[in-house]
């Protein structure tokens, strides 16, 4: 991650790798995306799969992904009401990245 906003702005305006890594260079974000690549999930299921991440952190990460148009929050009007998260086409575009990181981790780490 960048130390200051000025560093981020200077590097990110010209480099697509820096832009992408700033978004998905967070292990929590990558695991959320991994989980949603298998289909829509409720908050509780994502939280369960993250093992130890606070609900506040998960909420913040999901909101960031929503703002970046990587995740859509689907609200179901039923009793009791519930919410599911699903990847957009932009989010599904990260499939190769997630799989490449998984393969690298299995092979080298």
PyMOL commands that place a pseudoatom at each C-alpha (Angstrom):
pseudoatom trace, name=CA, resn=UNK, resi=1, chain=A, elem=C, hetatm=0, pos=[0.000, 0.000, 0.000]
pseudoatom trace, name=CA, resn=UNK, resi=2, chain=A, elem=C, hetatm=0, pos=[1.001, 3.583, -0.448]
pseudoatom trace, name=CA, resn=UNK, resi=3, chain=A, elem=C, hetatm=0, pos=[2.208, 5.628, 2.498]
pseudoatom trace, name=CA, resn=UNK, resi=4, chain=A, elem=C, hetatm=0, pos=[0.513, 8.856, 1.493]
pseudoatom trace, name=CA, resn=UNK, resi=5, chain=A, elem=C, hetatm=0, pos=[-2.318, 9.914, -0.810]
pseudoatom trace, name=CA, resn=UNK, resi=6, chain=A, elem=C, hetatm=0, pos=[0.184, 11.981, -2.777]
pseudoatom trace, name=CA, resn=UNK, resi=7, chain=A, elem=C, hetatm=0, pos=[2.296, 8.863, -3.484]
pseudoatom trace, name=CA, resn=UNK, resi=8, chain=A, elem=C, hetatm=0, pos=[-0.793, 6.945, -4.498]
pseudoatom trace, name=CA, resn=UNK, resi=9, chain=A, elem=C, hetatm=0, pos=[-2.023, 9.689, -6.800]
pseudoatom trace, name=CA, resn=UNK, resi=10, chain=A, elem=C, hetatm=0, pos=[1.404, 10.142, -8.430]
pseudoatom trace, name=CA, resn=UNK, resi=11, chain=A, elem=C, hetatm=0, pos=[1.916, 6.438, -9.117]
pseudoatom trace, name=CA, resn=UNK, resi=12, chain=A, elem=C, hetatm=0, pos=[-1.673, 5.387, -9.774]
pseudoatom trace, name=CA, resn=UNK, resi=13, chain=A, elem=C, hetatm=0, pos=[-2.471, 7.956, -12.410]
pseudoatom trace, name=CA, resn=UNK, resi=14, chain=A, elem=C, hetatm=0, pos=[-0.030, 6.338, -14.824]
pseudoatom trace, name=CA, resn=UNK, resi=15, chain=A, elem=C, hetatm=0, pos=[0.248, 2.696, -13.824]
pseudoatom trace, name=CA, resn=UNK, resi=16, chain=A, elem=C, hetatm=0, pos=[-2.558, 0.150, -14.260]
pseudoatom trace, name=CA, resn=UNK, resi=17, chain=A, elem=C, hetatm=0, pos=[-0.699, -2.342, -12.043]
pseudoatom trace, name=CA, resn=UNK, resi=18, chain=A, elem=C, hetatm=0, pos=[-0.563, 0.170, -9.185]
pseudoatom trace, name=CA, resn=UNK, resi=19, chain=A, elem=C, hetatm=0, pos=[-4.258, 0.966, -9.615]
pseudoatom trace, name=CA, resn=UNK, resi=20, chain=A, elem=C, hetatm=0, pos=[-5.274, -2.697, -9.575]
pseudoatom trace, name=CA, resn=UNK, resi=21, chain=A, elem=C, hetatm=0, pos=[-2.986, -3.647, -6.698]
pseudoatom trace, name=CA, resn=UNK, resi=22, chain=A, elem=C, hetatm=0, pos=[-4.308, -0.774, -4.608]
pseudoatom trace, name=CA, resn=UNK, resi=23, chain=A, elem=C, hetatm=0, pos=[-7.788, -2.212, -5.017]
pseudoatom trace, name=CA, resn=UNK, resi=24, chain=A, elem=C, hetatm=0, pos=[-7.140, -5.945, -4.695]
pseudoatom trace, name=CA, resn=UNK, resi=25, chain=A, elem=C, hetatm=0, pos=[-3.810, -5.952, -2.865]
pseudoatom trace, name=CA, resn=UNK, resi=26, chain=A, elem=C, hetatm=0, pos=[-5.690, -6.598, 0.354]
pseudoatom trace, name=CA, resn=UNK, resi=27, chain=A, elem=C, hetatm=0, pos=[-5.989, -10.245, 1.419]
pseudoatom trace, name=CA, resn=UNK, resi=28, chain=A, elem=C, hetatm=0, pos=[-9.494, -9.702, 2.836]
pseudoatom trace, name=CA, resn=UNK, resi=29, chain=A, elem=C, hetatm=0, pos=[-10.677, -8.235, -0.472]
pseudoatom trace, name=CA, resn=UNK, resi=30, chain=A, elem=C, hetatm=0, pos=[-9.162, -11.137, -2.412]
pseudoatom trace, name=CA, resn=UNK, resi=31, chain=A, elem=C, hetatm=0, pos=[-10.852, -13.707, -0.186]
pseudoatom trace, name=CA, resn=UNK, resi=32, chain=A, elem=C, hetatm=0, pos=[-14.203, -11.922, -0.542]
pseudoatom trace, name=CA, resn=UNK, resi=33, chain=A, elem=C, hetatm=0, pos=[-13.789, -12.053, -4.310]
pseudoatom trace, name=CA, resn=UNK, resi=34, chain=A, elem=C, hetatm=0, pos=[-12.746, -15.713, -4.146]
pseudoatom trace, name=CA, resn=UNK, resi=35, chain=A, elem=C, hetatm=0, pos=[-15.884, -16.527, -2.193]
pseudoatom trace, name=CA, resn=UNK, resi=36, chain=A, elem=C, hetatm=0, pos=[-18.156, -14.621, -4.553]
pseudoatom trace, name=CA, resn=UNK, resi=37, chain=A, elem=C, hetatm=0, pos=[-16.640, -16.266, -7.626]
pseudoatom trace, name=CA, resn=UNK, resi=38, chain=A, elem=C, hetatm=0, pos=[-18.588, -19.349, -6.505]
pseudoatom trace, name=CA, resn=UNK, resi=39, chain=A, elem=C, hetatm=0, pos=[-21.882, -17.429, -6.505]
pseudoatom trace, name=CA, resn=UNK, resi=40, chain=A, elem=C, hetatm=0, pos=[-23.783, -14.939, -4.411]
pseudoatom trace, name=CA, resn=UNK, resi=41, chain=A, elem=C, hetatm=0, pos=[-23.371, -15.146, -0.658]
pseudoatom trace, name=CA, resn=UNK, resi=42, chain=A, elem=C, hetatm=0, pos=[-24.917, -13.668, 2.429]
pseudoatom trace, name=CA, resn=UNK, resi=43, chain=A, elem=C, hetatm=0, pos=[-22.835, -11.506, 4.744]
pseudoatom trace, name=CA, resn=UNK, resi=44, chain=A, elem=C, hetatm=0, pos=[-22.765, -14.186, 7.454]
pseudoatom trace, name=CA, resn=UNK, resi=45, chain=A, elem=C, hetatm=0, pos=[-21.409, -16.834, 5.085]
pseudoatom trace, name=CA, resn=UNK, resi=46, chain=A, elem=C, hetatm=0, pos=[-18.650, -14.537, 3.831]
pseudoatom trace, name=CA, resn=UNK, resi=47, chain=A, elem=C, hetatm=0, pos=[-17.814, -13.603, 7.425]
pseudoatom trace, name=CA, resn=UNK, resi=48, chain=A, elem=C, hetatm=0, pos=[-17.643, -17.275, 8.393]
pseudoatom trace, name=CA, resn=UNK, resi=49, chain=A, elem=C, hetatm=0, pos=[-15.235, -18.064, 5.548]
pseudoatom trace, name=CA, resn=UNK, resi=50, chain=A, elem=C, hetatm=0, pos=[-12.914, -15.174, 6.469]
pseudoatom trace, name=CA, resn=UNK, resi=51, chain=A, elem=C, hetatm=0, pos=[-12.244, -16.647, 9.908]
pseudoatom trace, name=CA, resn=UNK, resi=52, chain=A, elem=C, hetatm=0, pos=[-11.422, -13.950, 12.406]
pseudoatom trace, name=CA, resn=UNK, resi=53, chain=A, elem=C, hetatm=0, pos=[-12.054, -10.780, 10.434]
pseudoatom trace, name=CA, resn=UNK, resi=54, chain=A, elem=C, hetatm=0, pos=[-14.305, -8.383, 12.332]
pseudoatom trace, name=CA, resn=UNK, resi=55, chain=A, elem=C, hetatm=0, pos=[-17.772, -7.598, 11.014]
pseudoatom trace, name=CA, resn=UNK, resi=56, chain=A, elem=C, hetatm=0, pos=[-16.739, -3.930, 10.844]
pseudoatom trace, name=CA, resn=UNK, resi=57, chain=A, elem=C, hetatm=0, pos=[-13.768, -4.725, 8.611]
pseudoatom trace, name=CA, resn=UNK, resi=58, chain=A, elem=C, hetatm=0, pos=[-15.893, -6.935, 6.364]
pseudoatom trace, name=CA, resn=UNK, resi=59, chain=A, elem=C, hetatm=0, pos=[-18.555, -4.241, 6.100]
pseudoatom trace, name=CA, resn=UNK, resi=60, chain=A, elem=C, hetatm=0, pos=[-15.935, -1.640, 5.124]
pseudoatom trace, name=CA, resn=UNK, resi=61, chain=A, elem=C, hetatm=0, pos=[-14.390, -3.921, 2.494]
pseudoatom trace, name=CA, resn=UNK, resi=62, chain=A, elem=C, hetatm=0, pos=[-17.773, -4.794, 0.982]
pseudoatom trace, name=CA, resn=UNK, resi=63, chain=A, elem=C, hetatm=0, pos=[-18.730, -1.105, 0.804]
pseudoatom trace, name=CA, resn=UNK, resi=64, chain=A, elem=C, hetatm=0, pos=[-15.447, -0.330, -0.936]
pseudoatom trace, name=CA, resn=UNK, resi=65, chain=A, elem=C, hetatm=0, pos=[-16.066, -3.115, -3.441]
pseudoatom trace, name=CA, resn=UNK, resi=66, chain=A, elem=C, hetatm=0, pos=[-19.587, -1.771, -4.015]
pseudoatom trace, name=CA, resn=UNK, resi=67, chain=A, elem=C, hetatm=0, pos=[-18.225, 1.734, -4.605]
pseudoatom trace, name=CA, resn=UNK, resi=68, chain=A, elem=C, hetatm=0, pos=[-15.745, 0.322, -7.120]
pseudoatom trace, name=CA, resn=UNK, resi=69, chain=A, elem=C, hetatm=0, pos=[-18.613, -1.530, -8.883]
pseudoatom trace, name=CA, resn=UNK, resi=70, chain=A, elem=C, hetatm=0, pos=[-17.011, -4.916, -8.235]
pseudoatom trace, name=CA, resn=UNK, resi=71, chain=A, elem=C, hetatm=0, pos=[-19.798, -6.172, -5.966]
pseudoatom trace, name=CA, resn=UNK, resi=72, chain=A, elem=C, hetatm=0, pos=[-23.541, -5.576, -5.957]
pseudoatom trace, name=CA, resn=UNK, resi=73, chain=A, elem=C, hetatm=0, pos=[-25.558, -5.707, -2.754]
pseudoatom trace, name=CA, resn=UNK, resi=74, chain=A, elem=C, hetatm=0, pos=[-28.897, -7.430, -3.386]
pseudoatom trace, name=CA, resn=UNK, resi=75, chain=A, elem=C, hetatm=0, pos=[-31.665, -6.746, -0.876]
pseudoatom trace, name=CA, resn=UNK, resi=76, chain=A, elem=C, hetatm=0, pos=[-34.509, -9.254, -0.706]
pseudoatom trace, name=CA, resn=UNK, resi=77, chain=A, elem=C, hetatm=0, pos=[-37.846, -7.928, 0.545]
pseudoatom trace, name=CA, resn=UNK, resi=78, chain=A, elem=C, hetatm=0, pos=[-38.995, -10.890, 2.556]
pseudoatom trace, name=CA, resn=UNK, resi=79, chain=A, elem=C, hetatm=0, pos=[-39.466, -11.757, 6.195]
pseudoatom trace, name=CA, resn=UNK, resi=80, chain=A, elem=C, hetatm=0, pos=[-36.981, -11.837, 7.672]
pseudoatom trace, name=CA, resn=UNK, resi=81, chain=A, elem=C, hetatm=0, pos=[-35.241, -9.571, 5.148]
pseudoatom trace, name=CA, resn=UNK, resi=82, chain=A, elem=C, hetatm=0, pos=[-31.816, -10.587, 3.939]
pseudoatom trace, name=CA, resn=UNK, resi=83, chain=A, elem=C, hetatm=0, pos=[-28.988, -9.306, 1.788]
pseudoatom trace, name=CA, resn=UNK, resi=84, chain=A, elem=C, hetatm=0, pos=[-26.686, -11.134, -0.600]
pseudoatom trace, name=CA, resn=UNK, resi=85, chain=A, elem=C, hetatm=0, pos=[-23.554, -9.980, -2.356]
pseudoatom trace, name=CA, resn=UNK, resi=86, chain=A, elem=C, hetatm=0, pos=[-22.735, -10.880, -5.950]
pseudoatom trace, name=CA, resn=UNK, resi=87, chain=A, elem=C, hetatm=0, pos=[-19.879, -10.018, -8.294]
pseudoatom trace, name=CA, resn=UNK, resi=88, chain=A, elem=C, hetatm=0, pos=[-20.438, -7.713, -11.233]
pseudoatom trace, name=CA, resn=UNK, resi=89, chain=A, elem=C, hetatm=0, pos=[-18.817, -8.358, -14.610]
pseudoatom trace, name=CA, resn=UNK, resi=90, chain=A, elem=C, hetatm=0, pos=[-15.956, -6.151, -13.405]
pseudoatom trace, name=CA, resn=UNK, resi=91, chain=A, elem=C, hetatm=0, pos=[-15.629, -8.355, -10.317]
pseudoatom trace, name=CA, resn=UNK, resi=92, chain=A, elem=C, hetatm=0, pos=[-15.752, -11.557, -12.348]
pseudoatom trace, name=CA, resn=UNK, resi=93, chain=A, elem=C, hetatm=0, pos=[-12.905, -10.126, -14.413]
pseudoatom trace, name=CA, resn=UNK, resi=94, chain=A, elem=C, hetatm=0, pos=[-10.666, -10.783, -11.398]
pseudoatom trace, name=CA, resn=UNK, resi=95, chain=A, elem=C, hetatm=0, pos=[-11.129, -14.549, -11.711]
pseudoatom trace, name=CA, resn=UNK, resi=96, chain=A, elem=C, hetatm=0, pos=[-7.795, -15.110, -13.486]
pseudoatom trace, name=CA, resn=UNK, resi=97, chain=A, elem=C, hetatm=0, pos=[-5.980, -12.948, -10.925]
pseudoatom trace, name=CA, resn=UNK, resi=98, chain=A, elem=C, hetatm=0, pos=[-7.431, -14.887, -7.984]
pseudoatom trace, name=CA, resn=UNK, resi=99, chain=A, elem=C, hetatm=0, pos=[-6.682, -18.234, -9.617]
pseudoatom trace, name=CA, resn=UNK, resi=100, chain=A, elem=C, hetatm=0, pos=[-3.128, -17.182, -10.508]
pseudoatom trace, name=CA, resn=UNK, resi=101, chain=A, elem=C, hetatm=0, pos=[-2.486, -16.118, -6.903]
pseudoatom trace, name=CA, resn=UNK, resi=102, chain=A, elem=C, hetatm=0, pos=[-3.926, -19.403, -5.673]
pseudoatom trace, name=CA, resn=UNK, resi=103, chain=A, elem=C, hetatm=0, pos=[-1.709, -21.427, -8.012]
pseudoatom trace, name=CA, resn=UNK, resi=104, chain=A, elem=C, hetatm=0, pos=[1.350, -19.418, -6.999]
pseudoatom trace, name=CA, resn=UNK, resi=105, chain=A, elem=C, hetatm=0, pos=[0.573, -19.915, -3.308]
pseudoatom trace, name=CA, resn=UNK, resi=106, chain=A, elem=C, hetatm=0, pos=[0.121, -23.665, -3.745]
pseudoatom trace, name=CA, resn=UNK, resi=107, chain=A, elem=C, hetatm=0, pos=[3.323, -24.015, -5.737]
pseudoatom trace, name=CA, resn=UNK, resi=108, chain=A, elem=C, hetatm=0, pos=[5.716, -21.695, -3.920]
pseudoatom trace, name=CA, resn=UNK, resi=109, chain=A, elem=C, hetatm=0, pos=[4.386, -20.906, -0.447]
for i in range(1, 109): cmd.bond("trace and resi %d" % i, "trace and resi %d" % (i + 1))
show_as sticks, trace
zoom trace
